[in-house]
Amino acid sequence: MTPLAPPSPLTSPAPPVLTVVGIGADGWDGLAPASRDALRTAGVLLGGARQLDLLPPECAGERVTWPSPLRPAVPGLIAAHAGRGLTVLASGDPMFHGIGRTLTEVLAALPDAPGAPRPRLRVLPHPSSVAYACARLGWPVADTEVVSVVGRPVAGLARVLHHGRRVLVLSSGADTPAQIAEVLRERGFGPSRMRVLEQLGGPAEARTEGTAASWARPPGDPLNVVAVECVRAPGALRLPVVPGLPDEAYEHDGQLTKRQVRAVTLAALAPEPGELLWDIGGGSGSVAIEWLRAHPACRAVTVERDAVRAARIARNAETLGVPALRVVQGAAPAALAGLPVPDAVFIGGGLTAPGLLDACWAALPPGGRLVANTVTLESEALLTEWYRRHGGDLVRLAVARAVPVGGFTGWRQAMPVTQWAAVKPAHPGDDVSAALPGEAGSGAAPGETTLGETAGSAPPGEATPASPGAVAPTPTSPENEER
């Protein structure tokens, strides 16, 4: 057999290994042999104080406690202990709502230079608290909703509250069970059964239970998981998983995209996991809120110039379980400066503000979606012109409701809503405008005026915010009622 040749001097060195070991409340005794070996041979042990205290003296590496805040310190800690056999301790399964995700993202962002490759992650998991909890309760893991409130507002629990569902909440501390009970009571789920499972898998494992409506137990062990069996109280509002929540779910002053129009609008925006929405002219925040409720990875920024409405949007987001909604108070398009690139834009108010549509269209990447709603003729003319230039779908939505008419019943028609929806093409030449004769900069053919505003102008009889005598829309004006 031919012996292997010695490594070439040009061969890149093997990347250093960053090991992550999951550990549970059962401590050293519950670890697999591979995990024990990794901890014994580590030169540096990095973890929380509670986790480090679970290790015996035979783990002789230098012990370093995580600083706070944690994430900004991670790159520096990795660099400071490079080449010293750094091993990280984590709770349970490091890749399930744990430090493993942070380390993966940080390592991916490090340079991978010749001769100095970035560290490779090696993960040795332990059973998660969710696995232990479901085993104790007899709940199938696949059918159980999991919500982490570690470093997140407890209000986020509201997004997953549905009658008959089972939810496991990963607590942030001893006060979390009482906070969960308060959220359940305020959202109409007071009858829900709660069980607090402490120190799962360890010698001090314990359980307490009760209902959210009567929960008055003092704080217990900070290492706990809360199991909730959701029961909606009689008369409580039903909030579906699809867009089109009841209008009564929102606190508003009349500026609200109504339920049926909202459902059509979200369908046109077509949210997908991880995508970012700009909601311009937020009103009550309903479109951004239901975008976020579509998937926990969705992100949204809502822009609202009125301070009272901006505060109301934040309250609605918290009530409906999406407290991560970012609210920017200011007038668009100026308030859009510096915002992250959107995947979709919704304009529900202020369409005639000079440059707004242009700024939104320019901000979108290829494949991004723009949806705009209006009830005014002036804004409808503008959308018609943009439809002529860029194609897409231009539709009119009309909703009528049955109301008493004397001793009979008749239809009361709401103001019709004109909606334009378009996808930005990969190449400007793919726009409909490329095939239209006479398009040259202004979007008008020779001898033809555009139907919408040019910069600094407005349709006849309408003042722009930049013109003398401009009047901001009031809560009762048609411009705001399109919400």
C-alpha positions, 0 to 999 in steps of 0.5 A: 500500500502506498503511504500517504504523501506529507501535507503540502506547505500550501495546504490550508490548515484545518479550521479550528473547532468551536464546540457547543455542549448542551446541558440540562438540570440533571447536570454532569450525570445526564451528559453523554460520554462525548459531551463529557470528553469535550468539557474535560479537554476544553481550554476555555469554558464559556457559559452562564453561571448556572451552567458552569456551576454544574461542572465538576472540578475535573473540567479544569479549563478557564471558566468565562461567564457570558456578559450582558448583552450577549450577542455583541460580545460573541465575536470578541470572545471567539477572537480572544480565545481562538486556539485555546480549545473554546467550548460553549455550554448551553441549556438543553438543545443549543439549536432550539431557541438557544445560543447555537443559532447566534453562534452560527450567524456570528461564525458565518459573518467572520472572514474565511481567509487563506491560512486563517479559516473561520471556526467550524461549529460542533454541536453536542445536544442534550434533550430540550426542555420541550422534549422533557415537558411533552414527555411529562405531559403526554403531548405530541411535540409535533402538535404543540406550539412553542413560544419563547419569551426569553429576551422577548415580550410576553405579549407575543404569546397572544399570536398563538392563542386559539381554543383547544391548542396546546402551547409551551412557553419557554420562560425568562424567569420566575415571574414569567408564569404570572405574566403569562396568566395576565396575558391569557386573562386580558386576551379572553383566555382566562379559563385556560389551564396552566402548568408550570414545570420546574427544573425538568430532568433534574433532582428538584423537578416540580410542578404547579398548576391552576387556571389563568383566571385564578392564578395567584401563585408566588414566583417559583424556580426561574428555570421553568416551562409553562404549559397552557391548554387554551380555552377561550372564555364565552363571548371572547373575540375569535381571532382566526389564523387567516387575514381579515381579523374582526374590526372590533379587534382593533382600537381605532379612530375610524382610520382602519382598513376594513375587514374584507378589504384588509383580507384582499390587501394581504392576499395581494401583498402575499407575505412569506416567512422572513419578508419585510413590509413597509406599511405607509400611513399606518392608521391603526396598523391593521395591515402590518399587524396581520402581515406579522401574524402570518408567520413569526419570521415576518417583519414589518415597519409602519410609518404614521405621521400622527403621534396619537395614531402611532401610539395606538398602533403600538398598543394594537400590535401588543394586544394582537401578539406582534409587539415586534412591529416597528413604528416610525412616526413621521411623514412619508416619503421623508420618513422612509430614509434609512429604513431597511429594504422592503420586500413589499410596500403597502400605501394606505394613505397619503398617496398624493404626497409628492414623490411617495410612489416614486420613492416606494417603487425605487426602494423595492428590489426586483420581485418586490410587491407594491399595493396601494388602496384609495377612495378618492378620485385624485388618488385613483387617477394617480394609480391609473397612471401607474397601472398604465406605466407598470401594469399589475392589477387595478381593481375596485372593491365594493362592500355593502352591508345589510341594514334596517330600512324601516320594517325591511332590510336593505343594502348600505354601500361603503365607499368603493376602494380602488386597489393597484398591485404590481410586482417590480420587474427584474429589468426596467425594460420589462415594465409595461411602459417599455411597450407604450408609445410616447413614454419619455420621462414624464410618462405622457405621450406627445400632447398628453398630460399625465393623470397623476401628479408630477413632482411638486404638483397635484390634481386640479383642486387638490393642494399638495403638502408642499404647496401653500395652503396645504391642509393635512387630512383629518380623521374624517376626511376621505383620504384617511377613511381609505384605511 
